[in-house]
Amino acid sequence: MIIDLRILLFLLFAVCIVPAYAQQDKFGYLKEGYLQVFTLSKDGGTPRQLTFEENDHWGFDWSHDGRKVFFTANLHEEGELDPANSEIYEVDLATLKVRQITDRQGPDGNPAVSPDGKKVAYLGYDDRYLGYQATRLYTMNVDGTDIRLASGDLDRSIDQFEWGNDGKGIYLSYDDRGNTKIAHLTLDGKLTEIAENVGGTTLGRPYSSGSFSVSQDGLLAYTYTTTNHPADLT
């Protein structure tokens, strides 16, 4: 991905009015404000705010040329009444113009741009207003066209994903009967399991969690654990 490595992209709480009772698991009561997208020179200085809507913004990635940022938000007029209906947007760094990319009833988010800059992978589902629905993996062109369900018949929610360096497949993790697994998914739908027993390092919380990362040459690093073995980096 070709980006200006002198610029950092991150989230900050920008001061806005939010309900005083807002709280989040592990963090407790939250300070007033919404998550906004900022850039900052790696040498420090004054952050530049890119988004300004009174809504949270999260799950972002650079465009291949470094001129735009894809992010997730629910900017619908009555979004507070339909909190799961998030979309993927892009913001132009030169003009700060925001453009909506996805448009369906349901959560779309966590965009990740392919190594060649032509595709965006993201998570979501068509909301049927059920108690639980599996989060699926989709791909689309960077302009929002040619949306495809990449995860096919996999009936497990996808937690984390990462493009392979060649852009021909995506690594992903999902829970299967209490066991978190990592697999490789080609863009034509072939799923190959790579690892299992992926676990987190937070022993005091009742979640399997865990994480993984893939190197440029395809080497996989992940947190490995079992019911009687604390997490190690494998």
Buried (B, 14 or more C-beta within 10 A) or exposed (E): BEBBEEBBBEBBBBEBEBEEEEEEEEEEEBEEBBBBBBBBEEEEEEBEEBBBBEBBBBBBBBBBEBEBBBBBBBBBEEBEEEEBBBBBBBBBBEEEEBEEBBEEEBBBBBBBBBBEBEBBBBBBBEBEEEEEBEBBBBBBBBEBEEBEBBBBEBEBBBBBBBBBEEBEBBBBBBBEEEEBBBBBBEBEEEBEEBBBBBBBBEEEEEEBBBBBEBEEEEEBEBBBBEEEEEBEEE
